[in-house]
């Protein structure tokens, strides 16, 4: 029998944009479940340049992919995300009047109120006995899904980062829109804007004010800083 789980938001991928989305959603009280084919968080940062310096992340004159990943994981930790590594999402279906039904390659089913595709440039293939450091980047199942595409990315509404399907979002290198720039900092921006639309979706269309970590007691308490 298949296992079942549930989450407010299921995120496909665990790269920098996905990790920041955990934090953005978490400060509003939403729990995330991340699924990634790799055996660790970080995506391209973890595989392609864990020790290579990155110079265009705001606030860091220089930071390696590995250190950036570690800091993002630590930032997200108070939001208590669930990670499923070594697995991939093979299919997802919007149920009538309910959540998204997400099917993993081991038969696990996860129900989620919203889904974020943060699949980067593809999926890292890891045959048995091959470490993440030697994994090969391949298109992955998402490349076959019937989604509108532009310049190799999933077309979204740049004001919400929602695809043509309600409740399904795309951020980071996985998405495309006019003026899109494939930078890590762009993924952070996209995660923040997607969060606001996801809030409205999960609360039945209710519009709520943005909460700031510098002034919101509720946010600080959720981060263990109250």
C-alpha positions in Angstrom: 0.0 0.0 0.0 1.3 3.5 -0.8 2.4 5.8 2.0 0.6 9.1 2.4 1.6 12.4 3.7 0.4 16.0 3.6 1.8 19.5 3.6 0.6 23.1 3.1 3.1 23.4 0.3 5.1 20.8 -1.6 8.2 22.1 -3.2 9.8 20.1 -6.1 13.6 20.7 -5.7 15.8 21.9 -2.8 18.1 24.5 -4.3 18.5 28.0 -3.0 15.2 29.4 -4.2 13.3 26.4 -2.7 15.2 26.8 0.6 14.3 30.5 0.9 10.7 29.7 0.0 10.6 27.5 3.2 11.5 30.6 5.2 9.1 32.9 3.4 6.2 30.6 3.8 7.2 29.6 7.3 7.0 33.1 8.8 3.3 33.0 7.9 2.8 29.6 9.5 2.9 27.3 6.5 4.7 24.0 6.5 6.7 22.8 3.5 7.6 19.4 2.2 10.6 19.4 -0.2 11.4 16.5 -2.6 14.7 16.3 -4.3 16.5 13.6 -6.3 19.8 14.5 -4.7 20.8 13.1 -1.3 21.2 16.6 0.2 19.9 20.2 -0.1 21.5 22.8 -2.3 20.8 21.8 -5.9 23.4 23.1 -8.3 25.2 24.8 -5.4 25.7 21.4 -3.8 26.8 19.6 -6.9 28.4 22.0 -9.4 30.1 24.6 -7.2 30.0 23.8 -3.4 33.5 25.3 -3.0 33.4 27.9 -5.8 33.0 31.5 -4.7 29.8 33.3 -5.6 30.1 37.1 -5.7 26.5 38.3 -6.5 24.5 37.3 -3.5 23.3 40.4 -1.6 25.1 41.0 1.7 28.0 38.6 0.9 31.1 40.0 -0.9 32.0 36.3 -1.4 30.3 33.1 -0.4 30.7 29.5 -1.6 27.7 27.4 -2.8 28.2 25.1 0.1 28.2 27.9 2.7 25.2 29.6 1.1 23.3 26.3 1.3 24.2 25.8 4.9 23.0 29.3 5.8 19.7 28.9 3.9 19.1 25.5 5.7 19.8 27.1 9.0 17.5 30.1 8.3 14.7 27.7 7.3 15.1 25.3 10.3 12.7 27.1 12.7 10.0 26.6 10.1 10.3 22.8 10.5 10.3 21.7 6.9 10.2 18.1 5.8 12.8 16.9 3.3 12.5 13.8 1.2 15.9 13.1 -0.6 16.7 10.5 -3.2 13.2 10.7 -4.7 11.6 12.5 -7.5 8.0 13.7 -8.3 6.7 11.7 -11.2 3.2 13.2 -11.4 0.8 15.6 -9.8 -2.9 16.1 -10.2 -5.3 18.9 -9.0 -8.1 17.1 -7.2 -11.6 18.5 -7.5 -12.1 21.2 -4.9 -9.2 19.9 -2.8 -5.4 19.8 -2.7 -2.9 18.7 -5.2 -2.1 15.0 -5.2 1.6 14.4 -5.7 3.0 11.0 -6.6 6.7 10.2 -5.9 8.7 7.6 -7.7 8.5 5.1 -4.8 4.7 5.2 -4.7 4.4 7.7 -1.9 1.4 10.1 -2.2 1.5 13.6 -0.8 -1.5 16.0 -0.6 -0.6 19.6 -0.7 -2.6 22.8 -0.8 -0.1 24.3 -3.3 2.9 23.1 -5.3 6.0 25.0 -6.2 8.2 23.8 -9.0 11.8 24.8 -8.1 13.5 22.2 -10.4 16.2 24.5 -11.7 17.7 23.5 -15.1 16.7 19.9 -14.6 17.0 16.9 -12.3 20.3 15.4 -11.2 20.3 11.7 -12.1 21.8 9.5 -9.5 22.0 5.8 -10.5 22.6 3.3 -7.6 26.1 3.6 -6.2 26.8 7.0 -7.8 27.3 9.9 -5.4 25.7 13.3 -5.8 29.1 14.8 -6.8 29.1 12.6 -9.9 25.4 13.0 -10.7 24.3 14.0 -14.2 21.9 16.8 -15.0 18.9 15.4 -17.0 15.5 16.9 -17.9 13.5 14.9 -15.4 9.7 14.1 -15.3 8.6 17.8 -15.1 9.9 18.3 -18.7 7.0 16.0 -19.9 4.2 17.7 -18.0 1.7 19.7 -20.0 2.7 23.2 -18.8 3.1 26.3 -20.9 6.7 27.0 -21.6 8.9 29.9 -22.8 12.6 29.8 -23.6 12.9 26.5 -21.9 11.2 27.6 -18.7 7.7 27.3 -17.3 5.6 30.3 -18.1 4.2 32.1 -15.1 2.4 35.3 -14.2 5.3 37.5 -13.0 3.1 39.2 -10.4 2.3 35.9 -8.6 4.6 33.3 -10.1 1.6 31.1 -10.6 1.4 28.9 -13.7 -1.8 28.7 -15.8 -3.0 26.1 -13.2 -4.3 27.6 -10.0 -2.2 26.5 -7.0 0.8 25.5 -9.1 3.8 27.8 -9.0 7.3 27.9 -10.4 10.4 29.9 -9.2 14.1 30.0 -9.9 15.6 28.7 -13.1 12.5 26.6 -13.6 10.3 29.6 -14.6 10.3 32.2 -17.3 8.7 35.6 -17.8 9.6 38.8 -19.7 12.8 40.2 -18.2 13.7 37.0 -16.4 17.4 36.9 -15.3 18.7 33.5 -14.1 20.5 34.6 -10.9 20.2 33.2 -7.4 19.0 36.6 -6.1 16.2 36.5 -8.7 15.1 33.2 -7.2 14.9 34.8 -3.8 12.7 37.6 -5.1 10.4 35.1 -6.9 10.0 33.0 -3.7 8.9 36.1 -1.8 6.3 37.1 -4.4 5.0 33.6 -4.8 4.5 33.4 -1.0 2.0 36.2 -1.1 -0.2 34.6 -3.7 0.1 31.2 -1.9 -1.1 32.9 1.3 -4.2 34.1 -0.5 -4.8 30.7 -2.1 -4.4 28.8 1.2 -6.7 31.2 3.1 -9.5 31.2 0.6 -8.6 34.4 -1.2 -8.2 36.5 2.0 -5.8 39.4 1.6 -3.4 39.8 4.5 -0.8 42.5 5.2 2.8 41.6 4.7 4.5 40.8 8.0 8.0 42.1 8.7 10.6 40.3 10.8 11.7 43.6 12.3 8.2 44.5 13.7 6.0 41.4 13.8 5.9 39.7 17.2 4.2 36.7 15.5 7.0 36.3 13.0 9.7 36.5 15.7 7.9 33.9 17.8 7.7 31.5 14.8 11.4 31.9 14.4 12.1 31.3 18.0 13.2 34.9 18.6 10.1 36.1 20.5 
